[in-house]
Amino acid sequence: MSSQYPELKGFYHLRETIGSGGFAKVKLAYHALTGEKVAIKIMDKRALGDDLPRVKTEIAAMKELCQQHICKLFQVLETETRFYMVLEYCPEGELFDYIVSKDRLDEAEARIFFRQIVSAVAFIHYKGYAHRDLKPENLLLDEEQNLKLIDFGLCAKPKGGMENHLFTCCGSPAYAAPELISGKQYLGAEADLWSMGVLLYALLCGYLPFDDEKIPSLYRKIQSGKYDVPDWLSPESSILIAQMLQVDPKRRISIQQLINHPWLRKGFNIPCEFESKYKSTLDEDCITELAVHYGKTRTEMEEDVSKWTYDYLTASYFLLLEKKMKGRPVRLLQRP
Ligand SMILES: [NH3+]CCCOc1cc(-c2cn[nH]c2)ccc1C(=O)Nc1ccccc1
């Protein structure tokens, strides 16, 4: 296997393919130095064709977006023919499959997931990004059933901030906002809020609010803003969904209002926190373990790690930190 991916030899032990979408293949792998599992997204440059800029967009975004509900990027490798992105492993798969397996979620369970989705989206908006492809296939579950947002290939960081308009029509039709599919200019944050309304509906109902095999009739349904309200939806759930699925983006609820919404606070009584739980200071135990392994002083190791080059050292630091956050020993497997 590694002969096919010589660049990974000695650094990662590749295992089975765990996902593939279009131009990318995602494989389970073990990070050799820590023994931690990772997901490696492998993209062939030739197969990417015009989609090559999407990879650059995704890499640049994921380097900036370190948060507990965003799939963590650990390392980037580029060769003549390929890109590799070493990512946080989410063993419980897509939220999409979880919803299908349960038909639909009850309000309490939907609320736990939706708070995590709001946390991730509020964070990327705060950092000046719009995701633009929010859907259950792009929300993965880690071993503690926490959601991790993936696929920033279509995200946008409008120049001059989130108040500036976007033009590209993109994302998955069933989750796309009316203003986005009507070819008008739109605000990324407002389009993401619509997609989150479709997501919440899918969590609570187990099917989509707007659906049709033919794209033109799907678009008409979206632009009508009319959808079925099943009798199992509580009045509070229906009100929140209606506030998000407002055809006029100016009447649509904002992320700031959503964070404090009574439906989201029910049973929690605290707003959705979206600040990153990742500390900006370096963890001493991880630095010490790496310094010993590489035969450097702690100061030298702090300088090297602080460059955040997203090479094997960056991955080793983050994965040691993951071990620590999961209460495992902060130890590298191979001692010098
Ligand atoms: N719908 C998800 C299919 C698997 O894709 C991934 C899985 C993981 C993953 C799995 N475990 N941990 C992380 C991390 C990233 C991706 C991903 O970005 N896939 C993708 C996105 C756009 C185009 C092509 C592929």
The ligand as an SDF file (V2000), in Angstrom:
LIG
                    3D

 25 27  0  0  0  0  0  0  0  0999 V2000
  -19.0700   13.0990    2.9450 N   0  0  0  0  0  0  0  0  0  0  0  0
  -17.8030   12.7720    3.5720 C   0  0  0  0  0  0  0  0  0  0  0  0
  -17.0840   11.6640    2.8140 C   0  0  0  0  0  0  0  0  0  0  0  0
  -15.7210   11.4730    3.4240 C   0  0  0  0  0  0  0  0  0  0  0  0
  -15.0280   12.7150    3.2740 O   0  0  0  0  0  0  0  0  0  0  0  0
  -14.2130   13.1400    4.2880 C   0  0  0  0  0  0  0  0  0  0  0  0
  -14.0080   12.3980    5.4390 C   0  0  0  0  0  0  0  0  0  0  0  0
  -13.1570   12.9000    6.4300 C   0  0  0  0  0  0  0  0  0  0  0  0
  -12.9380   12.1620    7.6590 C   0  0  0  0  0  0  0  0  0  0  0  0
  -13.2970   10.8740    7.8920 C   0  0  0  0  0  0  0  0  0  0  0  0
  -12.9120   10.5880    9.1360 N   0  0  0  0  0  0  0  0  0  0  0  0
  -12.3360   11.6810    9.6660 N   0  0  0  0  0  0  0  0  0  0  0  0
  -12.3460   12.6650    8.7740 C   0  0  0  0  0  0  0  0  0  0  0  0
  -12.5410   14.1330    6.2810 C   0  0  0  0  0  0  0  0  0  0  0  0
  -12.7480   14.8630    5.1420 C   0  0  0  0  0  0  0  0  0  0  0  0
  -13.5780   14.3750    4.1450 C   0  0  0  0  0  0  0  0  0  0  0  0
  -13.7820   15.2250    2.9560 C   0  0  0  0  0  0  0  0  0  0  0  0
  -13.3940   16.3710    2.9630 O   0  0  0  0  0  0  0  0  0  0  0  0
  -14.3560   14.6450    1.8830 N   0  0  0  0  0  0  0  0  0  0  0  0
  -14.5450   15.2840    0.6580 C   0  0  0  0  0  0  0  0  0  0  0  0
  -15.0500   16.5780    0.5810 C   0  0  0  0  0  0  0  0  0  0  0  0
  -15.2090   17.1710   -0.6680 C   0  0  0  0  0  0  0  0  0  0  0  0
  -14.8780   16.4950   -1.8220 C   0  0  0  0  0  0  0  0  0  0  0  0
  -14.3880   15.2050   -1.7350 C   0  0  0  0  0  0  0  0  0  0  0  0
  -14.2130   14.5950   -0.5010 C   0  0  0  0  0  0  0  0  0  0  0  0
  1  2  1  0
  2  3  1  0
  3  4  1  0
  4  5  1  0
  5  6  1  0
  6  7  1  0
  6 16  2  0
  7  8  2  0
  8  9  1  0
  8 14  1  0
  9 10  1  0
  9 13  2  0
 10 11  2  0
 11 12  1  0
 12 13  1  0
 14 15  2  0
 15 16  1  0
 16 17  1  0
 17 18  2  0
 17 19  1  0
 19 20  1  0
 20 21  1  0
 20 25  2  0
 21 22  2  0
 22 23  1  0
 23 24  2  0
 24 25  1  0
M  CHG  1   1   1
M  END
$$$$
